[in-house]
């Protein structure tokens, strides 16, 4: 179980990384990038950022490439906004859990429609 401090740092990083991405990366080129979750190591020196990208396939590809290219700049901006002893090293991972959830809901709706009498 994570400590209260660890949970607070996770939420703070999630909010601040999302804000930096919103400000710095244009939606037109990279799609809408959302920060779904942040997993922080026990020593708070590294963080895995789970992102979802809404847009065309090209926008999703461009968005993920942009995150990789801009990782150090994003990390620096987060470091200025969040006061910690060490700024965590960020690693971006594409999170498709929202997409999978929508697919499951669609399947459930189809099953319910097929069961209900016409």
N, C-alpha and C positions, 0 to 999 in steps of 0.2 A: 504494500500500500504506500502511495506517495505521501510525502509530508505536505502540510499546508503550504509551506513556502514553495515547494516544487510545483504544486498545482497553480499557485499564483503566478509564478514565473512563466509557466506554460501559457496561461491565459493572456498575460501581458505581451508575450512574444507573438502569440497568435493575432492579437488585435493590432499590434504595431507593424508586424510584417504585412498584414492585409492592407493597412493604411499606406505604407510605403509603396506597395505594388499598385494600389489604386492611383496614387499620385504620379508615379514614375513611368508606368508602362501603359501606352495607349491601347484602348480597347479595340480600336479600328484594326490594328495590326495583329494583336495577340489574343483577341477574344476577351471574354470576361473571366478574369482569374480570381478564384476564391480560395481562401485559406481555410481548409476544412478542419485541420487539427495540427498540432505541433507536439512531437515527442522529444523530450529533453533528456539528455543523459544524466546519470546520477550526480556527476560533478559539475553539471550545467555548462560544460565547455563545448558541447555539440548539440545540434537540434535537427531533427528530420521534420521538414515542413511538407504536409500532405496538401496538395493543391488540386482543385478541379478547374477545368477550363471549358467554358461554354462558348461555342462558336462553331464555325465550319472546321472541317478536318485540317485545312491549311492553317487556319488561325490557331488551332490547338497545337499543331506542330511548331509554328512560329512562336507561340506563347511559351512553350516548354523550352525551346532553344534560347529564347530571350532570358528566361529565368536563369538558365545555366550561364549565359554570358554575363549577366548583370549581378550574379550572386555576390561577388565581393562588394560591389557598390551598395546593394541592398543591405548586406551585412553591416557595412559602415554606417549607413543611415540609421539602421536599427540600434547600433551601438551608441550613437549620439543621443537617441531618444530614450533608451532604456539604460538606467544606471545599474550596472552589475560589475563585479570584480573583473570578469572576463566576458567578452562578447562571444556568444556561442557561434561556432562554425556551422553555417547553414548548409543543409542538403535538401534539395527539392525532389519530391517523389509525386508522380501523377497518381491521384486518387480517383478511381472510377466508382466509388461506392454509391454516389448519388444516382449515377446512370444505372447501376445494377439494381438499386432499390426501385427506380421507376419501372424497369423492366419487370420486376417481380410483381409490382402493383398492377401493371397491365395484364399480366398472366392471370392474376387473381380475378380481375374484372371480367376477363374472357370466360373463366370457369364459372363465375356467378351468372353471367348472361346465358351460358349454355345450360345451366341447371334450372333457371327460372322458366316457368311455363309461358309460352308465347300468347 
